[in-house]
Amino acid sequence: MSNGYEEIVRGESLLRRAPGRRHELICERLHERVSLSAAGIVSTRLLPPRTVIELCPGTLLRPDLTLVTAATGKAWLIAEIVDTVDHHPDTVMKKAIYEDVRLPRLWMVDPRYDNVEVYHGSPYGLALQRILANRDLLTETLLPELSLAMADLFGS
């Protein structure tokens, strides 16, 4: 997506600027690897980047990556690639929404620091499980085939 886009956050319009080239490269790499890992899992479907999803009434978001349950269309894993200039919507606003709707998995991919924060849903909200950087591998028990090196994701 080379143009800016709109998200609706709790009934309020939020205009987002067009993602930069590095953001898009990271998004492409992430989608490619997750797509390969989810290909054999019939209960899961990967949506195209920034597909509009309604998580709750009055909130229409466009995550960089969304995995949904095939039977219900309900999101179970979302990845947000943090905007290097305007990170507040991703790191604060949208993260709070994901916590409110009890999203099972969230990856906050941060090109500013070349790291990924991995969150799991808990009875108390999103719980930080680990921060991946350098030589770490991004894995997910619900995607057994996924093993993505940070250097491959960020192009380091």
N, C-alpha and C positions, 0 to 999 in steps of 0.2 A: 504494500500500500504506500504510494508515494505522496498522497495528499493528507492534509489534516483530517481529523474526524471528530465526531461528537459522542460523548457518553452522557448518560443521564444518571446522576447520583442523587438518590433520595428526592427525585422530582426536579432537581436543578440541572440545567445544561452545563456541561463541562467540555469546552472546546480544547482538543488536544492537537498539538502541532505534529506535522509529519515526522515519522521516525527517521533518524539519520542512517547513513549507510552501514555503520558498524552495528547498530541495533538490528537492522534487517539481516545482516550476515549471521549474527548470533541466532536470530529467530529462525532463519532457514536451517542452520545446523541443528538446532534443538528439534525442530519439526521432523527433519529427516531421520534423526536417531530414534525419536519417540515413535514415529510412524513404523519404522522397521521393528521396533520392540513390541508394538501393540498389534502388529499385522495378524498374528495367529490367535488373538484373544477376541472371541466373538462377542463377549459381553461388554466390550469397550469400543468406543468410536472416537477418533481424533477429529476435531473440527478444524477447518481452515483458519489460518492466523486472523485474529481480530474479528472473528464471527461474533455478532451481537448475541448476548445471552441475557435473559432476565432472571436474576437470582432472587429477587423479591419485588413486590409491586413498587413501581416508580423508580426502578434501578435497572438500567440497561448498560451493560459493560461490554468492552471489547478486549478480552485478555489476549495476550500474545499467543498463548497455547492453552487449549481446553480439551480435556478428556472427559467424556460423558459416558454414563451407563447406557448401553444400547437400548435396553428395555424401557427406560424412563426418560432418557435425555437429560438426566440430572448430572451436573458437573461434579466430578470427584477429585480431579486434579487440575489446578490452574497454575500457569507460569506467567509471571509478569516480568518483562525486561524493563528495568528501571530507566526512566528517561534521565539522561545525564544533566539536563538543564532544569527540568521541572519535575523533580522526583516526588514531591508531596502527594500528588494524586495516587501514585502507585504505592508508596511506602506507608502512607498514613490513611488516606480516605478509603481506597479500595481494600486495603488489608483489613480495616475495621469491618467493612461489609462482609468480607469472606469469613471473618471470625463470627459475626452475627448470624450468618446462615449456616454455620457449622460445617464449612468446607473441610472434607477429610484430608486433603493434601494441598499445600501451596509451596511453590518455588519462587523465591524472589531472586532473579538473576540481575546482578549489579555490575554493569560494564565499567563503572567508575573504579571499582576495586578488583575486578575480575574474580568475583566470588558468587556463590549461590547459597542463600539461606534456605534451608529445608524445614518446613513446618508441618506438623501433624495435628489434626484436630484432636481435642481432648474435651472432657466434660467442663473444663475451665476456659476453653477458647483454643486458639492456635498456640501450640507449644513448639518453640525452636528446638529442633532435633540436632542439627549440626550446621556448621558453616564450612563450605567446601571452597578450597582455593589451591593454587599451585599444582601439586601432583595428585590431588584427590580425585576420586571418581564419583560421579552422580549415578546413584542406583536407586531403585524403588522395588520393594518386595512385591508389589502388585503388578510390576512389569519385569518379570524375572530376566528377560533378555537384555535389559538396559544396563549399559556400563559406558558412561561418557566421561572422558578425561577433561578436566578443566582447560588444559592447553588446547584440546581439540575444539571445545566450545567457544573459547575466547580468541582462538587463533594466535596463541602466544608461542 
